[in-house]
Amino acid sequence: LLFTGTPDSINEIKLLLQTIDDGVGVAGVQTIGDVTFLIYKIKNASGPQLLASLKALTTDLQKANADPALIKTLSNARFIQETNSIMFTGSPEALQKAERLAERFDIPSLGGGAAERPSPDTFKIYKPRCLAGEELIHVMDDFEQNLIDSGVTRPALFDTINNLKYIEKTNSLLVSGEADAVAEVMDLLQRFDVPGTLSLSEVPPLEPFDDVSFLIYKLHYHQGTLIVESLKQIAAELQNSASSQGGANAKLIDAINSIQWLQVTNSLIGTGDPTTLTKLKELIQNIDIPLRQIFIEVLVIETEVGDQLDFGLTWGSQGKITERIGYATGSFPQNASIENAANGGLASTFGDSISAITSTRTPTGSDVPFASGFDMGIIGDLIFHKGRTFAALGALINALKGDLDTTIVLNQKIITQDARNSTIFVGDNIPFTGSTVQTVGNNSQQTTANLEYRDIGFNLSITPNIGDNNLITLEIDTEISETVGQTPDTSTLQGITTSKTTTTTRVHIPDRAFLVLSGQVRNQTARAKTSIPCLGSLPVVGVAFSRVNNLKDNKNVMIFLKPIIVDDLETYKMVTERQEEICLQEGIADDVEAGFELVKTPEDEE
């Protein structure tokens, strides 16, 4: 052991260590410096059992309002496992009384003496994940001491805890003892090996300098600016209350106002007297605590089912008789397309083809126009009287049946801390045409456009708050946007049309509940028909004088949500393994597994 300090303090520590590190023990009360203590060497009883008996006696003495000094001495008693001794501190009179009590309780029936440890039944290896191995042993020792103080007697459990060994080369703990005790200690190690467990060695120190003390506190879980801001708010409240109470808490307010954040080490430094800094340290420790974490899954399911029917018969005839009579007739309904019902489209093209037929210009196959869907047409030219009489006839059937079935599944996942806002975006960054400038010269014209890039896709902003009984309050802001039509041609400065669906809400959701958040159902049905009056309504033959177009489009968007509170390592592992399985199922298993191997280690498989 290496110690540094003044010569007097080093000598006092040396004497104290010699007293403790003595297999025989020193009789009587010892005083080193300002400390008065007594080392009692256990003769018959088991150390933990003897200490538990003394603690139980302390409880009875407190109820009887007995000697306060004796009660304090018994309460501060500590078992030294290496020397099988109990160390008492207090006044000489209280130490003598404690020694006599220890002798009365130190009987064979409480343990049969300090027998050597029997061979352990089994052993296990624990791999620390959050805390260092030595710190875990300190935490377990503190836990054992608390059990002893409360009067719990578990020799097998205490023996296993006292024989924990840290293996530095492998960064692991060796746990040995009875099978049940080993299993219990392994469970305790998993419970204690979490972020936020502080042992006594991690208590921030108070550094004295002349007549001023400095507090240097290493922050563990939060950024310094947030902690300083919170402390300043507390100081302001204390200042307001101090004004009405005649300057109370003035020293604490001054100490808080002296707090500075050291960004390099993410530490806080403050000045004041030791008593005030101790209070300030406790205040900072209560603020700098780990926030609970939540794993949130958002499921967006978008479906679209479409059905379109377009059917029509177009026909016409034109000609002349002996160069004295000309005629033309036909059924050329407007294109019944839902998108452009006023456009003559296919009918106009076919009518132009029939009108172009003469006695000298005979039809060809190219005169029959083609459109989307099924088309069948015929054009004929009947010539009489050596060309002085002709009749051009044509008919065109156009039929189109379309079905659309689309399903889009978007599953977003994010892990966030309690009361912290988190955002996630999935989509594309698309250019939009902004302002345009045209410069006209004598023989040229130049157009300049500014492009603005915007996010188009699914954008989620969420802020969780964990309440009592693990009831989660979520503030959610979602936006689903998509482009309508083709990607614009920036050379012609075309604009972009987008559709957008937004949701802003605040909900309460139980832990691990799968609930619907929002959604919409959009059903569109359109029917268009153009026909010759009266004739188009006739049964059967009415088809020859009309054109119909029916369109049905159903769009559904549903958003589901599932939060999982992550408080321990087991939940972390469960969530991670589940997401690994999803990646393997949705992707190429070999490639995904190879990607995992870049990060995962053999210890992660345990």
C-alpha positions in Angstrom: 0.0 0.0 0.0 1.3 3.5 -0.9 0.3 6.5 1.1 1.3 10.2 0.7 1.0 13.0 3.2 2.8 14.7 6.1 5.2 12.7 8.2 2.9 12.8 11.2 -0.1 11.5 9.3 2.0 8.8 7.6 3.2 7.6 11.1 -0.3 7.5 12.4 -1.5 5.5 9.4 1.4 3.1 9.8 0.5 2.5 13.4 -3.2 2.0 12.5 -2.3 -0.5 9.7 0.0 -2.4 12.0 -2.8 -2.7 14.5 -5.3 -3.9 12.0 -2.8 -6.2 10.1 -2.1 -8.3 13.2 -3.3 -11.9 13.3 -3.2 -11.9 17.1 -4.8 -8.5 17.8 -3.9 -5.8 20.3 -5.7 -5.8 23.7 -7.2 -2.7 25.0 -8.2 0.7 23.7 -5.8 2.3 21.2 -5.5 6.0 20.3 -3.8 7.2 17.1 -4.0 10.9 16.5 -7.6 11.9 17.0 -9.0 8.4 16.5 -9.8 6.1 19.4 -10.5 2.5 18.5 -10.6 -1.1 19.6 -9.7 -4.2 17.6 -11.5 -7.2 19.0 -10.0 -10.6 17.9 -12.9 -13.1 17.4 -12.2 -16.4 19.2 -15.2 -18.6 18.7 -18.1 -17.1 16.7 -18.4 -16.4 13.0 -17.5 -12.8 12.3 -20.7 -11.9 10.3 -22.9 -13.7 12.9 -21.2 -11.9 15.8 -21.6 -8.6 14.1 -25.2 -9.3 13.3 -25.9 -10.1 17.0 -24.3 -6.9 18.0 -26.4 -4.9 15.5 -29.5 -6.6 16.8 -28.5 -5.6 20.3 -28.0 -2.0 19.0 -31.6 -1.9 17.9 -32.9 -3.0 21.3 -30.7 -0.4 23.0 -32.1 2.3 20.8 -35.6 1.4 21.7 -34.7 1.4 25.4 -33.0 4.9 25.0 -29.8 3.5 26.4 -26.3 5.0 26.4 -26.0 7.0 23.1 -22.2 6.7 23.0 -22.4 2.9 23.2 -25.1 2.8 20.5 -23.0 4.9 18.2 -19.9 2.7 18.8 -21.9 -0.5 18.1 -23.4 1.0 15.0 -20.0 1.9 13.6 -18.6 -1.6 14.2 -17.0 -3.1 11.1 -15.9 -6.7 10.4 -12.4 -7.2 9.1 -12.5 -10.5 7.2 -8.8 -10.7 6.5 -7.9 -10.8 10.3 -11.2 -12.2 11.5 -11.6 -9.2 13.8 -14.1 -6.5 14.6 -13.1 -2.8 14.8 -14.9 -0.4 17.1 -14.5 3.4 17.2 -15.7 5.8 19.9 -15.0 7.1 23.4 -12.8 4.9 25.7 -15.7 4.2 28.0 -18.0 3.1 25.1 -15.2 0.9 23.7 -14.7 -0.9 27.0 -18.4 -1.6 27.1 -18.4 -2.8 23.5 -15.5 -5.1 24.2 -17.4 -6.8 27.2 -20.5 -7.2 25.0 -18.4 -8.8 22.2 -16.9 -11.2 24.7 -20.3 -12.3 25.9 -21.6 -12.9 22.4 -18.4 -14.5 21.2 -19.4 -18.1 22.0 -19.0 -21.3 20.0 -22.7 -21.7 19.4 -22.6 -18.7 17.0 -20.2 -20.3 14.6 -17.8 -22.6 16.2 -14.8 -20.4 15.9 -12.9 -19.1 12.8 -12.7 -22.4 11.0 -11.0 -22.5 7.6 -13.2 -22.1 4.6 -14.4 -25.4 3.2 -13.8 -26.3 -0.4 -16.3 -24.4 -2.6 -19.0 -26.5 -4.4 -18.8 -24.6 -7.7 -17.6 -21.4 -9.3 -18.6 -19.1 -12.1 -17.0 -16.3 -14.0 -18.7 -12.9 -14.2 -17.7 -10.4 -16.9 -18.2 -6.8 -15.7 -20.0 -4.6 -18.2 -20.5 -1.1 -16.7 -18.4 -1.0 -13.5 -14.8 -2.0 -13.0 -14.3 -5.4 -11.3 -12.8 -3.9 -8.1 -15.6 -1.4 -7.8 -18.1 -4.2 -8.1 -16.4 -6.0 -5.2 -16.6 -2.7 -3.1 -20.3 -2.5 -3.9 -20.9 -6.1 -2.9 -18.9 -5.5 0.4 -21.2 -2.5 1.2 -24.2 -4.6 0.4 -23.0 -7.4 2.8 -22.3 -4.8 5.5 -25.9 -3.5 5.1 -27.3 -7.0 5.5 -25.2 -7.5 8.6 -26.4 -4.2 10.0 -30.0 -5.2 9.5 -29.5 -8.5 11.3 -29.6 -10.8 8.3 -27.6 -14.1 8.9 -26.5 -15.8 5.6 -23.1 -17.5 6.2 -23.0 -19.1 2.8 -23.8 -15.8 1.0 -21.4 -13.8 3.1 -18.6 -16.4 2.5 -19.1 -16.2 -1.3 -19.1 -12.3 -1.2 -16.0 -12.2 1.0 -14.1 -14.5 -1.5 -14.8 -12.6 -4.7 -11.6 -12.4 -6.7 -10.9 -10.0 -9.5 -8.8 -11.3 -12.4 -7.2 -8.3 -14.0 -5.8 -10.0 -17.1 -9.3 -11.1 -18.2 -11.2 -8.3 -16.6 -13.5 -10.8 -14.8 -14.7 -11.8 -11.4 -14.3 -15.3 -9.9 -17.3 -16.3 -7.8 -16.9 -19.5 -5.7 -18.9 -21.1 -2.9 -22.1 -23.1 -2.5 -24.2 -23.5 -5.6 -27.2 -21.5 -4.3 -25.0 -18.8 -2.9 -23.0 -18.5 -6.2 -26.2 -18.2 -8.2 -27.5 -15.5 -5.8 -24.3 -13.5 -6.0 -24.3 -13.7 -9.8 -27.8 -12.3 -9.8 -26.7 -9.5 -7.4 -23.7 -8.7 -9.6 -26.0 -8.2 -12.6 -28.3 -6.0 -10.6 -25.5 -3.8 -9.3 -23.5 -3.7 -12.6 -25.5 -0.9 -14.1 -24.7 2.7 -14.9 -25.2 4.9 -11.9 -23.8 2.6 -9.2 -21.2 4.6 -7.2 -18.9 3.2 -4.6 -17.3 5.1 -1.8 -14.1 5.4 -3.8 -15.9 7.5 -6.4 -17.1 10.2 -4.0 -15.9 13.5 -5.3 -13.0 14.9 -3.2 -12.9 18.2 -1.4 -9.5 19.8 -2.1 -8.3 22.2 0.6 -6.0 25.2 -0.3 -5.0 27.5 2.6 -8.3 28.6 4.1 -10.5 27.8 1.1 -11.7 24.4 -0.1 -12.4 23.4 -3.6 -15.0 20.9 -4.8 -14.1 19.1 -8.0 -17.0 16.9 -9.2 -16.7 14.7 -12.3 -20.0 14.6 -14.1 -21.1 11.1 -15.0 -24.4 11.4 -17.0 -25.1 15.0 -18.1 -23.4 17.9 -19.8 -22.0 20.6 -17.5 -24.1 23.4 -19.0 -27.3 21.6 -18.1 -26.2 20.9 -14.5 -24.9 24.5 -14.0 -28.2 25.9 -15.4 -30.2 23.8 -12.9 -27.9 24.8 -10.0 -28.3 28.5 -10.9 -32.1 28.1 -10.9 -31.9 26.5 -7.4 -29.7 29.4 -6.2 -32.2 31.9 -7.5 -35.0 30.2 -5.6 -32.8 30.1 -2.5 -32.0 33.7 -2.9 -35.6 34.7 -3.0 -36.4 32.6 0.1 -33.3 34.0 1.9 -34.5 37.5 1.4 -37.5 36.7 3.5 -35.6 34.6 6.1 -32.8 37.1 6.8 -30.0 35.7 4.7 -30.3 32.0 5.4 -28.4 29.6 3.0 -26.1 32.5 2.0 -23.0 30.3 2.0 -24.7 27.7 -0.1 -25.8 30.3 -2.6 -22.3 31.7 -2.9 -20.9 28.2 -3.4 -23.4 27.5 -6.2 -22.7 30.9 -7.9 -19.0 30.0 -7.8 -19.6 26.8 -9.8 -17.7 26.6 -13.1 -17.9 23.9 -15.8 -14.6 22.5 -17.1 -15.5 21.4 -20.6 -12.2 19.5 -21.1 -12.9 17.0 -18.4 -16.7 17.6 -18.1 -16.2 18.5 -14.4 -17.6 21.1 -12.1 -15.4 23.1 -9.7 -16.6 25.3 -6.9 -15.2 27.0 -3.8 -16.5 27.4 -0.2 -16.0 26.1 3.3 -16.0 22.2 3.7 -19.4 22.0 5.3 -21.1 24.0 2.5 -19.2 22.1 -0.2 -20.4 18.8 1.3 -24.0 20.0 1.0 -23.3 21.2 -2.6 -21.8 17.9 -3.4 -24.9 16.0 -2.3 -27.0 18.4 -4.3 -25.0 17.8 -7.5 -25.1 14.0 -6.9 -28.9 14.2 -6.7 -29.1 16.1 -10.0 -26.4 14.1 -11.9 -28.3 10.9 -12.1 -28.8 8.6 -15.1 -32.0 9.2 -17.0 -34.2 6.2 -17.8 -34.2 5.2 -21.4 -36.9 4.1 -23.8 -36.7 2.1 -27.0 -39.5 3.3 -29.3 -40.7 1.6 -32.4 -42.9 3.4 -34.9 -44.7 1.3 -37.6 -46.2 3.1 -40.6 -48.3 1.0 -43.0 -49.5 2.7 -46.2 -51.7 0.7 -48.6 -53.2 1.7 -51.9 -55.8 -0.3 -53.9 -56.8 1.0 -57.4 -59.2 -0.2 -60.1 -59.7 1.5 -63.4 -61.9 0.6 -66.4 -61.8 2.5 -69.7 -64.0 1.3 -72.6 -65.3 3.1 -75.7 -66.2 2.7 -79.4 -65.3 5.4 -81.9 -66.6 5.3 -85.4 -67.1 7.6 -88.3 -67.7 7.9 -92.1 -67.3 10.6 -94.7 -67.4 10.8 -98.5 -69.1 12.3 -101.5 -71.6 11.2 -104.2 -71.0 12.1 -107.9 -69.1 15.2 -106.8 -72.3 16.9 -105.9 -73.1 15.7 -102.3 -70.7 15.3 -99.4 -71.5 13.8 -96.1 -69.8 13.0 -92.7 -71.1 11.3 -89.6 -69.7 9.6 -86.6 -69.5 9.1 -82.9 -66.4 10.8 -81.5 -67.0 11.2 -77.7 -64.6 13.2 -75.7 -61.8 11.2 -74.0 -63.4 10.1 -70.7 -60.1 10.0 -68.9 -60.4 11.1 -65.3 -57.2 13.0 -65.5 -58.2 15.1 -68.6 -61.9 14.7 -69.4 -61.9 17.7 -71.7 -59.3 16.5 -74.1 -60.4 15.1 -77.5 -57.3 13.0 -77.5 -57.7 9.7 -79.2 -61.1 10.5 -80.8 -59.7 13.6 -82.4 -56.8 11.8 -83.9 -59.0 9.0 -85.3 -61.4 11.5 -86.8 -58.6 13.3 -88.5 -57.5 10.0 -90.0 -60.9 9.4 -91.5 -61.2 12.9 -92.8 -58.0 12.6 -94.7 -59.3 9.6 -96.8 -60.2 10.6 -100.4 -60.8 8.8 -103.7 -57.1 9.1 -104.5 -55.7 8.8 -100.9 -56.5 5.3 -99.7 -56.1 4.3 -96.0 -53.1 2.4 -94.5 -52.6 0.8 -91.1 -50.8 3.8 -89.8 -54.0 5.8 -90.0 -55.3 3.8 -87.0 -54.0 5.5 -83.8 -52.9 3.5 -80.8 -53.3 4.4 -77.2 -52.7 2.7 -73.9 -54.7 -0.6 -73.3 -56.3 -2.7 -76.0 -56.9 -1.1 -79.4 -58.5 -2.5 -82.5 -59.5 -0.3 -85.5 -60.3 -0.5 -89.2 -60.6 2.1 -91.9 -62.0 1.4 -95.4 -62.5 3.4 -98.6 -65.2 2.5 -101.1 -64.8 4.0 -104.5 -67.6 4.2 -107.2 -68.1 5.8 -110.6 -64.5 6.0 -111.4 -63.7 8.0 -108.3 -66.5 10.5 -108.4 -68.2 8.7 -105.5 -66.4 7.3 -102.5 -67.2 6.5 -98.8 -64.6 6.3 -96.1 -65.6 4.1 -93.1 -63.7 3.6 -89.8 -64.2 2.1 -86.4 -61.9 2.0 -83.3 -62.4 0.1 -80.1 -60.3 1.1 -77.1 -60.4 -0.9 -73.8 -58.2 -0.7 -70.7 -58.6 -2.5 -67.4 -56.1 -1.6 -64.7 -55.5 -2.9 -61.1 -53.1 -1.4 -58.5 -52.2 -3.0 -55.2 -49.4 -1.3 -53.2 -48.3 -1.8 -49.6 -45.5 0.3 -48.0 -44.2 -0.7 -44.5 -41.9 1.7 -42.7 -40.5 0.6 -39.3 -38.5 3.3 -37.5 -36.7 2.6 -34.3 -35.0 4.9 -31.9 -33.7 4.8 -28.3 -33.9 8.0 -26.3 -33.7 9.2 -22.7 -36.5 10.3 -20.5 -37.7 13.9 -21.2 -35.2 14.3 -24.1 -36.4 15.2 -27.6 -35.3 12.9 -30.4 -35.8 13.1 -34.1 -35.5 10.7 -37.0 -35.9 11.2 -40.7 -36.2 8.7 -43.6 -36.5 10.0 -47.1 -34.9 12.0 -49.9 -33.5 15.5 -50.2 -35.1 16.9 -53.4 -34.4 20.1 -55.2 -37.2 22.7 -55.4 -37.1 25.6 -57.8 -36.9 28.9 -56.0 -36.6 32.3 -57.5 -35.8 32.7 -61.2 -34.2 35.6 -63.1 -34.4 36.1 -66.8 -31.8 38.3 -68.6 -32.8 39.4 -72.1 -30.1 40.7 -74.4 -30.1 41.8 -78.0 -29.8 38.3 -79.5 -30.0 36.0 -76.4 -32.1 35.3 -73.4 -30.6 33.8 -70.2 -32.6 32.2 -67.4 -31.1 31.7 -63.9 -32.8 29.7 -61.2 -32.1 29.1 -57.5 -32.6 25.6 -56.2 -33.7 24.9 -52.7 -33.3 21.3 -51.3 -36.0 20.0 -49.0 -36.6 16.8 -47.1 -39.3 14.6 -48.5 -40.2 11.4 -46.6 -41.1 10.5 -43.1 -40.0 12.8 -40.3 -40.6 12.0 -36.6 -40.0 14.1 -33.5 -40.8 12.5 -30.2 -40.3 13.4 -26.5 -41.0 10.8 -23.9 -41.8 11.2 -20.2 -41.9 8.2 -17.8 -44.4 8.6 -15.0 -45.7 6.4 -12.2 -46.3 2.7 -12.8 -44.2 3.0 -16.0 -46.9 5.0 -17.8 -45.2 6.8 -20.7 -46.4 10.2 -21.9 -45.3 10.9 -25.5 -45.3 14.2 -27.3 -45.2 13.3 -31.0 -44.9 15.3 -34.2 -45.0 13.3 -37.4 -44.9 14.4 -41.1 -45.3 12.2 -44.1 -44.6 13.8 -47.5 -44.1 12.5 -51.0 -43.8 13.9 -54.5 -46.7 13.7 -56.9 -45.7 13.0 -60.5 -42.3 12.6 -62.1 -39.1 14.3 -61.0 -39.0 17.8 -62.4 -36.8 18.9 -65.2 -34.8 21.8 -63.7 -33.9 23.0 -67.2 -37.5 24.0 -67.8 -37.9 25.4 -64.3 -40.9 23.2 -63.5 -42.3 23.2 -60.0 -42.8 20.2 -57.7 -46.1 19.0 -56.3 -46.0 17.2 -53.0 -48.6 15.6 -50.7 -48.2 16.0 -47.0 -49.8 14.4 -43.9 -49.0 15.7 -40.4 -49.9 14.6 -36.9 -49.2 16.4 -33.7 -50.4 14.8 -30.5 -49.7 14.0 -26.8 -50.7 10.5 -25.6 -50.3 8.2 -22.6 -49.1 4.7 -23.4 -48.3 1.8 -21.0 -44.9 0.2 -21.2 -44.6 -2.4 -24.0 -48.1 -1.7 -25.3 -48.7 -1.8 -29.1 -51.2 0.9 -29.9 -52.4 2.8 -32.9 -51.3 6.5 -33.0 -53.1 7.9 -35.9 -54.3 7.1 -39.4 -56.4 8.1 -42.3 -58.6 6.3 -44.9 -59.0 8.0 -48.3 -61.4 6.4 -50.7 -61.9 8.0 -54.2 -64.5 6.8 -56.7 -64.9 8.6 -60.1 -67.1 7.7 -63.0 -67.0 9.6 -66.3 -69.2 8.9 -69.4 -69.6 10.7 -72.7 -72.2 9.6 -75.2 -74.7 10.7 -77.9 -77.9 11.8 -76.2 -80.6 9.2 -76.2 -78.6 6.7 -78.2 -75.9 6.3 -75.6 -78.5 5.2 -73.0 -79.9 2.3 -75.1 -79.3 -1.2 -73.9 -76.6 -3.2 -75.7 -76.3 -0.9 -78.7 -75.7 2.1 -76.5 -72.1 1.0 -76.2 -71.6 2.0 -79.9 -72.5 5.6 -79.1 -70.7 6.2 -75.7 -67.4 6.0 -73.9 -67.0 5.2 -70.1 -64.1 5.5 -67.7 -64.4 4.3 -64.1 -61.7 4.9 -61.5 -61.6 3.6 -57.9 -58.6 4.5 -55.6 -58.4 3.6 -51.9 -55.5 4.9 -49.8 -55.0 4.0 -46.2 -52.2 5.2 -43.8 -51.9 3.9 -40.3 -49.3 4.7 -37.7 -48.6 2.4 -34.7 -46.4 2.8 -31.7 -44.7 0.6 -29.2 -42.4 1.9 -26.4 -40.2 -0.3 -24.2 -38.6 1.0 -21.1 -34.9 -0.1 -20.9 -33.8 -0.2 -17.3 -31.4 -3.1 -17.2 -28.9 -5.1 -19.2 -31.3 -7.9 -19.8 -33.8 -5.6 -21.6 -30.9 -4.2 -23.6 -30.0 -7.7 -24.7 -33.6 -8.7 -25.5 -34.1 -5.6 -27.7 -30.8 -6.0 -29.5 -31.3 -9.7 -30.2 -34.8 -9.0 -31.6 -33.5 -6.4 -33.9 -30.7 -8.7 -35.1 -33.3 -11.3 -36.0 -35.2 -8.8 -38.0 -32.1 -7.7 -39.9 -31.3 -11.3 -40.7 -34.8 -12.1 -41.9 -35.2 -9.0 -44.0 -31.7 -9.0 -45.6 -29.2 -11.5 -47.0 -28.3 -13.5 -43.9 -24.7 -14.1 -44.7 -23.9 -10.4 -45.6 -25.8 -9.2 -42.5 -24.0 -11.6 -40.2 -20.6 -10.5 -41.7 -21.5 -7.0 -40.9 -22.3 -7.9 -37.3 -18.9 -9.5 -36.9 -17.2 -6.2 -37.6 -18.4 -4.9 -34.2 -19.5 -7.9 -32.1 -17.0 -9.7 -29.9 -17.2 -13.2 -28.4 -18.2 -11.6 -25.0 -21.3 -10.2 -26.7 -22.5 -13.7 -27.3 -22.5 -14.6 -23.6 
